[in-house]
Amino acid sequence: MPFEQAEAILQEIGQVNISRSSIWRRTARWGAQFQALTERERAQANAVPEKWQPPSRAVEADRRMGVAMDGMMVHVRQEGWKELKIGAVFDLEVRLGKDEHTREPVHMAHAVHNSYVAHLGGPEVFGEMVFAEARRRGWEQAQDTQVVADGAAWIWHQADLHFGRSRQLVDWYHADEHLANAAKLFKGDGTPAFQLWLNSHETALYQGHAARIACELEQAANDLPQVAADLRREAGYFHEHQQRMNYLEMREEEYVIGSGMVEGGAKQYQARLCGPGMRWSRKHVEKLIPIRSAILSGRFTDVWRQVYNSPPS
């Protein structure tokens, strides 16, 4: 919570009189320790001699895991809005649910036991942080794994680098947004033709026909010069990610097809870091991020024990 709220709650409920500036100083002090622990875990998981050793634990035949990556913006003083890259590691659990397309009851995968990492910086360090968290969670024990995200090139580069053996999927809702944008360009926003085209091509996309959609949009671009560039951009999106758009197949094989687990996490970071008027110095927000990550991951107590009992740096 914001430091002002923490000050008021401590005074009202705990009868502890401590100023918000004192709360911040303690947060900054221990946030630096959380940072140091996160960096040690990242370095250890990505050390070359260690990284490529065979798994030390046997594969669990019924364990399935996933990773999702996304980003949100944080306002940093003297720098402006900067992307906070967020990664979620989760277990896959199959439950009975209702298929959104057929409306029939089916067994569907859900992301459970989500844990998070976040980094205000480049994708290379972030990718190593996500890999470290996945490894801490026992990634090597999982029989089946997946990566789900939007279409950002940097995400798929990190996925290939650290999770090359995992199934990859572009989040259904991001793909559907691109399809809707293509429909507006091709048929006109809000027209009967727009809705008809979108409905039929949503079904085609769900069934894994992204390449066919890309070809149709390329042809449309030749016939509609006024929106040709935008149509070709959307066609390129479906062409580039066609191998990551097998939604029906992935649903039937009991993987998740949406990235709600990481988008929900991003909203939780946003709630703390992007309140009205919030502007952060890079040094200070970087100390708060690992604390926020530990809280959202449900492992604050465990991390606190480690940093509290670690020798002074």
C-alpha positions in Angstrom: 0.0 0.0 0.0 1.1 3.6 -0.3 3.3 4.8 2.6 0.7 7.4 3.7 -1.9 4.6 4.2 0.7 2.4 6.0 1.4 5.3 8.4 -2.3 5.8 9.1 -3.0 2.1 9.6 0.0 1.6 12.0 -1.2 4.6 14.1 -4.9 3.6 14.2 -4.7 -0.1 14.6 -1.3 -0.8 16.1 -0.8 2.4 18.0 2.7 2.6 16.3 3.7 6.1 15.6 6.1 6.0 12.7 6.2 8.6 9.9 5.8 7.8 6.2 9.4 8.9 5.6 10.6 6.4 8.2 8.5 3.7 6.6 10.0 4.5 3.2 13.6 4.4 4.6 13.0 1.0 6.0 11.4 -0.2 2.7 14.4 1.1 0.8 16.8 -0.6 3.1 15.2 -4.0 2.9 14.2 -3.5 -0.7 17.9 -3.4 -1.5 18.3 -6.7 0.2 15.4 -8.2 -1.8 17.2 -6.8 -4.9 20.4 -8.5 -3.9 18.7 -11.9 -3.3 16.9 -11.7 -6.7 20.2 -10.9 -8.4 21.9 -13.9 -6.7 19.1 -16.2 -7.8 19.3 -14.9 -11.4 23.1 -15.3 -11.5 23.0 -18.8 -10.1 20.2 -20.0 -12.4 21.9 -18.6 -15.5 25.6 -19.5 -14.8 26.8 -21.5 -17.8 28.2 -24.6 -16.0 25.0 -24.9 -14.0 22.5 -23.9 -16.6 23.1 -26.8 -19.0 23.5 -29.6 -16.4 20.9 -32.4 -16.6 18.0 -31.9 -14.2 18.9 -33.1 -10.7 15.2 -34.1 -10.0 13.1 -36.7 -11.8 10.4 -35.5 -14.2 6.9 -35.6 -12.7 4.7 -37.2 -15.3 1.6 -35.2 -14.2 3.2 -31.8 -13.7 2.6 -29.2 -16.3 3.8 -25.6 -16.1 3.8 -22.3 -18.1 5.4 -18.9 -18.4 3.8 -15.7 -19.5 5.4 -12.3 -20.2 4.0 -8.8 -20.7 4.8 -5.2 -19.9 3.3 -2.0 -18.4 4.5 1.6 -18.1 5.9 3.3 -15.0 6.7 7.0 -14.7 10.4 7.5 -13.8 11.6 11.0 -12.9 13.9 12.6 -15.5 13.2 9.6 -17.9 9.5 9.7 -18.5 7.4 6.6 -19.0 9.4 3.4 -19.0 8.3 -0.2 -19.5 8.2 -2.5 -16.5 8.6 -6.0 -17.9 6.6 -8.6 -16.0 6.8 -12.4 -16.0 4.5 -15.0 -14.5 5.3 -18.6 -13.8 2.4 -20.9 -13.2 1.2 -24.5 -12.9 -1.4 -25.8 -15.2 -4.5 -27.3 -13.6 -7.4 -28.9 -15.6 -10.9 -28.1 -14.4 -14.4 -28.6 -15.9 -15.5 -25.3 -17.6 -17.5 -24.0 -20.6 -15.9 -23.5 -24.0 -16.3 -19.9 -25.0 -16.9 -20.9 -28.6 -19.0 -24.0 -28.5 -20.6 -23.2 -25.1 -20.2 -26.9 -24.2 -18.8 -28.2 -20.9 -15.2 -29.2 -21.4 -12.1 -29.8 -19.3 -10.0 -26.7 -19.6 -6.6 -25.7 -18.4 -6.2 -22.9 -15.8 -3.1 -21.1 -14.6 -2.7 -21.6 -10.8 -0.1 -20.9 -8.1 1.1 -17.8 -10.1 4.4 -16.2 -9.1 5.9 -13.1 -10.5 9.1 -11.3 -11.4 9.5 -7.8 -12.8 12.4 -5.7 -14.2 12.7 -2.0 -15.1 15.2 -2.5 -17.9 16.2 -4.5 -20.9 14.9 -7.9 -22.0 18.1 -9.8 -21.5 18.2 -9.5 -17.7 14.5 -9.9 -17.5 14.6 -13.1 -19.5 17.2 -14.5 -17.1 15.0 -13.5 -14.1 12.0 -15.3 -15.6 14.2 -18.4 -16.2 15.5 -18.2 -12.6 12.0 -18.1 -11.2 10.8 -21.0 -13.4 13.8 -23.0 -12.3 13.2 -22.2 -8.7 9.6 -23.5 -9.2 10.8 -26.8 -10.6 10.5 -26.2 -14.3 12.8 -29.1 -15.1 10.4 -31.5 -13.3 7.5 -30.6 -15.5 6.6 -33.0 -18.3 4.9 -30.4 -20.5 5.5 -26.6 -20.6 4.2 -23.6 -22.5 4.9 -19.9 -23.1 2.0 -17.6 -23.7 2.3 -13.8 -24.5 1.4 -11.2 -27.0 3.3 -10.7 -30.3 6.2 -8.6 -29.1 9.4 -9.7 -30.8 11.5 -9.3 -27.6 9.3 -11.7 -25.7 9.6 -14.5 -28.3 13.4 -14.0 -28.5 13.6 -14.5 -24.7 11.2 -17.5 -25.0 13.4 -19.1 -27.6 16.5 -18.4 -25.6 15.3 -19.7 -22.2 12.3 -21.9 -23.0 13.1 -23.3 -26.4 11.5 -26.7 -25.8 8.2 -25.2 -24.6 5.0 -24.9 -26.7 4.5 -21.3 -27.7 1.2 -19.5 -28.1 0.2 -15.9 -28.9 -2.5 -15.0 -26.4 -5.9 -15.4 -28.0 -7.3 -12.0 -27.0 -4.3 -10.1 -28.5 -4.7 -12.1 -31.7 -8.4 -11.4 -31.8 -7.7 -7.7 -31.3 -5.5 -7.7 -34.4 -8.2 -9.6 -36.3 -10.9 -7.0 -35.3 -8.5 -4.2 -36.5 -8.1 -6.0 -39.8 -11.8 -6.3 -40.1 -12.3 -2.5 -39.6 -9.7 -1.8 -42.3 -11.1 -4.4 -44.7 -14.9 -4.0 -44.2 -15.4 -0.7 -42.4 -16.0 -0.2 -38.7 -19.5 -1.1 -37.5 -20.8 -2.3 -40.9 -22.8 -5.5 -41.3 -19.9 -6.8 -43.5 -17.5 -6.1 -40.7 -19.3 -8.2 -38.1 -19.9 -11.0 -40.6 -16.3 -11.1 -41.7 -15.0 -11.0 -38.1 -17.3 -13.8 -36.9 -16.3 -16.1 -39.6 -12.6 -15.4 -39.3 -12.6 -15.7 -35.6 -13.7 -19.3 -36.1 -11.0 -19.8 -38.7 -8.3 -18.3 -36.4 -9.4 -20.4 -33.5 -9.1 -23.5 -35.7 -5.5 -22.6 -36.6 -5.9 -21.0 -40.0 -3.8 -17.9 -39.4 -1.8 -18.4 -42.6 -5.0 -18.3 -44.6 -6.1 -15.1 -42.9 -2.7 -13.5 -43.7 -3.0 -14.4 -47.4 -6.5 -12.9 -47.5 -5.3 -9.7 -46.0 -2.4 -9.4 -48.4 -4.8 -9.8 -51.3 -7.1 -7.2 -49.7 -4.2 -4.8 -49.5 -3.7 -5.0 -53.3 -7.3 -4.0 -53.8 -7.5 -1.3 -51.2 -4.5 1.1 -51.7 -5.8 3.6 -49.2 -5.3 1.2 -46.3 -2.8 -1.1 -47.9 0.0 -0.4 -45.5 -2.1 -1.1 -42.4 -3.6 -4.3 -43.9 -0.1 -5.6 -44.8 1.0 -4.9 -41.2 -1.8 -7.0 -39.9 -1.2 -9.7 -42.5 2.5 -9.7 -41.4 1.4 -10.3 -37.7 -0.6 -13.4 -38.6 2.0 -14.7 -41.0 4.8 -14.2 -38.5 3.0 -15.9 -35.6 1.0 -18.6 -37.5 2.9 -21.4 -35.7 1.9 -19.8 -32.4 -1.9 -19.6 -33.2 -3.1 -23.2 -32.9 -5.8 -22.4 -30.4 -8.1 -25.3 -30.9 -5.2 -27.8 -30.7 -3.8 -26.2 -27.6 -7.2 -26.1 -25.9 -7.7 -29.7 -26.7 -4.3 -30.6 -25.3 -5.2 -28.7 -22.1 -3.0 -25.7 -22.3 -4.2 -22.1 -21.5 -4.8 -19.9 -24.5 -5.0 -16.5 -22.7 -2.4 -14.5 -20.7 -4.8 -13.3 -18.0 -2.4 -14.5 -15.3 0.3 -12.0 -16.3 -2.1 -9.2 -17.2 -3.7 -9.6 -13.8 -0.3 -9.4 -12.2 0.5 -6.3 -14.2 -2.6 -4.6 -12.8 -1.4 -5.3 -9.3 2.0 -3.7 -10.0 0.2 -0.9 -11.6 -2.1 -0.4 -8.6 1.0 0.2 -6.4 3.3 2.0 -8.8 1.0 4.1 -11.0 -1.4 5.8 -8.6 -2.5 9.4 -9.2 0.5 11.7 -9.3 3.1 9.0 -8.6 6.5 9.7 -10.0 9.5 7.5 -9.0 13.2 7.9 -9.0 14.7 4.8 -10.7 16.7 4.0 -7.6 13.7 4.0 -5.3 11.3 2.1 -7.6 13.8 -0.6 -8.3 14.0 -1.2 -4.5 10.2 -1.5 -4.3 9.7 -3.8 -7.2 11.2 -7.0 -5.7 9.1 -6.5 -2.5 6.0 -6.2 -4.6 7.0 -9.3 -6.6 7.4 -11.3 -3.4 4.0 -10.2 -2.0 2.2 -11.0 -5.3 4.0 -14.4 -5.4 2.9 -15.3 -1.9 6.5 -15.8 -0.8 7.2 -12.6 1.1 7.7 -14.4 4.4 10.1 -16.9 2.9 12.1 -14.1 1.2 12.0 -12.0 4.3 13.6 -14.8 6.3 16.4 -15.1 3.8 17.3 -11.4 3.6 16.8 -10.8 7.3 19.2 -13.7 8.2 21.7 -13.1 5.5 25.1 -11.6 6.4 25.4 -7.8 5.8 26.7 -6.9 2.4 
